[in-house]
Structure formats: structure tokens, C-alpha cells
Amino acid sequence: MTMNSQGSARKAGTLLLLLISNLLFCQNVQPLPICSAGDCQTSLRELFDRVVILSHYIHTLYTDMFIEFDKQYVQDREFMVKVINDCPTSSLATPEDKEQALKVPPEVLLNLILSLVQSSSDPLFQLITGVGGIQEAPEYILSRAKEIEEQNKQLLEGVEKIISQAYPEAKGNGIYFVWSQLPSLQGVDEESKIMSLRNTIRCLRRDSHKVDNFLKVLRCQIAHQNNC
């Protein structure tokens, strides 16, 4: 396969994910809850299946929101080229690919996932507040952010349930990480505010992609005994 055809395939895949996300969101169809009515007798394999579907859904929402944010606020502006490389969670040592992820003990990787999911709560809240405070804020982007906030709570519950079932001795061993670099959006000009919000979405999307990939590795490793 040529590089051009690979690029076209990736673009087609992204468009398909966005289409699925739009259909799910518009029709109010959401991933299954981790537990029903507080009763969680779900098997480990089923828990993994549900959190993987959920994490992929969240990452798709972030991708959708990032694209729409650029279309609404950033397209054709000079500061499009101002790339901020570091994200607040860059200091967390995380595997770079599947091969590295497989070398990390599963209970350690699960607690790393837990840290990434927990750390997104504060920036998500600021994102919702910040987007609502900029001019002509589209309801489309704001509703995506609120949907992610709710689904993130489900994902956090699911990862905690998996740790409790598979590695109870590792419960509570996660690293509580706080986004210390969140800037105040009070009193700043519109352009700076937009650039800050864009970077927040970019970093949250980056972390959600890691969570999604790590959960897929662990599902294969733990729930399917590497038979996938």
C-alpha cells in the first residue's frame, strides 16, 4: 500500500468514526452502563468489552470536538501554526506503543489509565466553563464536552471495577495527577483564550487516545489471554 493510499485510508477511518459518533449522539444512543442499578455482577471479560467501547466513544467525541473547534475558531488564523508540544500529563511516563505497553505489568498499566482518566476532570470542567464564555460559542461543542464529562465518570467506574476484580491488591496504588498548568481564562483576550482552550482539547484528546489503546491491549492480555 502506498503512502497516499494509507493516508486516504486513515482519513476515511476518521470520517467513519465521526459519522458513528454523530449518529450515536444525535439519536441519544450511548454505550452500555458499566453496572446496572448499582448491581455489578458483570464478568471481567464483559467489563473490559464495555470500557473499551466507552473509551473509544470518548476518544471519538474528543476528535469530533477538536475538528469542530478548529472549524469554528481557528481555521485560517495565523496562530494555527503555534504548536504547543507539551501537555500537562507529558511528565507521566507512559508506553509509546503496543510493544512497550505489553512490557508493563497489567496492574501498573491499569493504575496509569486510572490516573489519566482522573486527571481529566478539572480540565474538562474548565473547558465547559471556558467554551461557554467565548463569543458565539456553539451548542454543538459545549454539548460534546458535557457528554464527555458524563461518560468519563462511567469510564472511571469501569476501570476501578476491573482493578477490584483482577488485581485487588493493586487498588489504591494509582498516582493522583493534577493538571498544574491550567491557565486562568479570566481577563485574557479572545485569541489567547481560544488558543488555551484548543490546547486543552488537544491534550485531553491525546490522553483519551492513550487510554483507549492501553485498554485494548489489556483486554487482549487479561480478558482473552492474549488470544486476539
Phi, psi and omega in degrees: 000132180285164180296324179295317181291326176296318179296320179295322180295319179296318179297319179296321178296319178297316179297322179295317179297319179294322178296315179298316179301315180298318180296316179297315185290314182294327181268005180057036177262122184236160176302156179300144176296152181297316177228148181259123175052037177078354180263113185241080176258019183293139179291162181298319179297317180293323177300314179297317179301317182290317181290328178292316176299317182293315181295324178291322177297316179297315179297322178295320177297319177298316180298315178302312182294320180297316179296315181292324178297316178297318179298323185280320191239332194251335185303136177069014176260149183297327184284005172303327185276354180280088183273125176261109189286320186276139172249155181306329181270007180297335180286345176284126179285112181233149177301144181273337182206182183298319182299317178291321180298323181291341180274349180272133176306135184307319182293329177289318180294322178297318178290330175293317176300315180301318179297318181294319180292315180298320185291345183278350185298310182295311179296329176295318178297316179293325179297314179298316179293317183291316179297321179293344183261358179265161185295138176055040180296119181285137179300330181303311182289317180298319180293325176297315181297319179293322177296317178298318180302316180291316181292330178297324178297319177295318181295318178300316178299317181296316180295320178297321178295320180296315179298318180298322181281314188271322184221066183301331181290341181267358181296131180088005181266006181287161178264120178279111185248135180244136175289093183281347185264011181293117181280155174284137180261005180280130174075011178262158181288164186300318183294317179295321179296316180296318180296321179294315179295321179298318180292325177297314178298317180300315182290321177295321178296319178300313180293322179295328178292320177297313180302314181299313181294317181295320179295323178293321177297315182291324177300315179295318185288316186263307186283332183243012178049043179064014180264066179199000000 
